[in-house]
Amino acid sequence: MMPLRVVQISDCHLLADPDADFRGCSPDRNLQRVVDQLRQEPIDLVVATGDISQDASKASYRRFYRYLSRLQCPVYCLPGNHDDAALLHRCLNRRPLFTLSASRQRDWLLCFMDSTVAGQVGGHCSAESLAALAKVLRRFSSTPTMLCLHHPLIPCGSRWLDEGLNVDNPDAVFELLASHEQVQTVVWGHIHQDFFARRQGVDCWATPSTAMQFACQSNEFALADERPGYRRLCLYADGRTDSELVRVNV
């Protein structure tokens, strides 16, 4: 059987002005190039892991909806620390875009956790969100599961990111995952770079931004001369995940 073909995009940082520059790039142009390339690929769904907007403007969310709806497949959207979660939900929770907490897709369950804290750059997984995740995992205890959120659960090796900008209670998340072994894969954004690690037998992935990239292994904030990108994920019925990073010419 064909795997479930998922694409992860992240950190689009759209602004109210579609012609505005953001740290040396055009977020709108870059995202449109990503979408143009994705339209040539066989994909089943897209996961957007936060910072869809840089300025939390209604105009930026409306353009994101217009760009991504061209793909004609489900697009599941999470807020990041730059987003207004309530406004994002109002603007993006209409087909083919969704702002759900979970979705059953063929042989897999996709769970979406809001790790944002109002007014803060770093993340936190609240007791309420952990309880909601535990409830759905109990219900689908035999279904391979991918968890999606904005903030990282483990350090990426860049001091300025790892010191206070990740989820501040990752042990609570991994304690929950340890009792629900069907969670095979976790994906996040926020760090604007390619990343992979395994913890407790779980594959953990991050993806580059569709806008601009952060330098890897950097003690201080620094940008990288890397192209925008996205992550392909093939989710197989037996719980395996294959992944490939794709860069886009702009």
Protein Blocks (a to p, Z undefined) as FASTA:
>chain_A
ZZddddddehklpafblkbceehiafklmmmmmmmmmmmpccfbdcdeejkbfnlpaklm
mmmmmmmmmnopacdddddfkbcfklmmmmmmccfbdcdfbdcehjbccddddfbdehia
bdcddfklmmmmmmmmmmmmmbccddddfbdcbdehiaklmnopacfblmlmmmmmmmmm
klmbdcdehkopacdddeehiacdddddfkbccdehifbdcddddddddddddddfkopa
cdddddddZZ
